[in-house]
Structure formats: structure tokens, C-alpha cells
């Protein structure tokens, strides 16, 4: 009889929990109540445990959704970054950036350095930390961003595209500088940076120093205007060191220690 009554009570609770969208509590109700009983929790403690389960489920789904929307090209975490291999990267500074306070404040981050030193790894990992902390994030390669802006401008949809890229709290622009911008593209990128200035954060990775950005944009005046906005509230990290791929080849003997010539055998 007791078991039957328990089943009836659970059956009555399930539709109410569904209506309230408390699906984690609904799905785990029997187990959670048994855990509360075994631990001899009082009503407040049991309610706290139930709410914690619901919050954990919602956070998990929110993060999954945010990661899907962000369109990261790969999965990277800060725990997986090899600080020993890149001594120019300050772990303390990265831990501070991982709090996402810079995102909350609308600041920008510039990650500068040669190819293969971990800029994209850090960009994706910091973007993930922002999502965990509740900030909408979008990742886009610089070449794709420019292509989309130019096409939208030609098709008369520039405002729509600017709104799209201005909407997320954090916009990650990867590999700026690998290809030079056409003059029109540079002006369109400036419009986006201006749209986001002091409203949303940007994280930009580049293989070019800021002194070289005039050549990237093909216009020193536009480059100065872009940098003026990005650097106003910014954190600049310059990574110096060898490419991860080059170090891997060295370890396998494919290149010599100078990295200039392939290894040879007699």
C-alpha cells in the first residue's frame, strides 16, 4: 500500500513539474527523494538539493547551446594549454581573463604572435569560459567575416549583417592579418568595430603586430581608427615562441633544432 501511495504521489507530481519546466527534478525525482531520505535532510535541505539538480541541468544545456551557437572550430580548454611550451604566456593573466570580467566590462583582448603558438587555442578556451559565465559568444575567422560583410554590402543587407555580428556579448575574430583587406572591406570592418565599441567585447588573434596593421588594412588612417577603439579598453598578449607543429616535428626528427632544414640520414 505504501509503495502504491508513493507511486501515485510521483505520478501526480510529474505533470506539475513538467508544467513548471523543472525537468531535471522530474526526471530524477524518485532518486533525489530517496537520497534526501537516506541523508535525513530536512525540508529546506531537500529543497536545496532538488534546486541544485535543476540548476545543474539548465546550466549544462545552456552551455551546450552556447557552444553550438558560437561555432568554434575545435574544442579547446585552458587546462589543455601548454604553458611550459610558451613561457611568454603568463598563467596569472590567463586566469584573470578566464573570469570573463573583461567581457562584462566590454573590454577587448588582442592575442598576437606567429602562426602555431596557441592563439586560436586560447581564443576558443576564453570564449568557452565566457559562455560558461553566461555571455553570448560568436567565433568567426577574419576572412569569413570580411567576405560576409562585403557580400552583405553588395546585396544591400549590410545593416542586417552588422546587427548579426554586433549582437553577441563577445565576438572572437581569428587570424586577422593572414590576408590583406581590400579598401572597402577595411571600412566595413571599421563599421563593425565602431558598432561594438564600448557595447560588446572583441577578442582578435593576429600574426601581425599592431604596428603592421596599416599594411593589413591597406589604409593607415582606417587602421589607426580601428586600433584606437580596440586598444582603448584592452588586454594585449604577445606570444613569442616556436610553433606547436614545429616542435612536434623536431621531437620526431623531421627537422633539425634550428628548424631550418629537414633532418637527413646517411
Order of alpha helices (4+ residues) and beta strands (2+ residues): alpha-alpha-alpha-alpha-alpha-beta-alpha-beta-alpha-alpha-beta-alpha-beta-alpha-alpha-beta-alpha
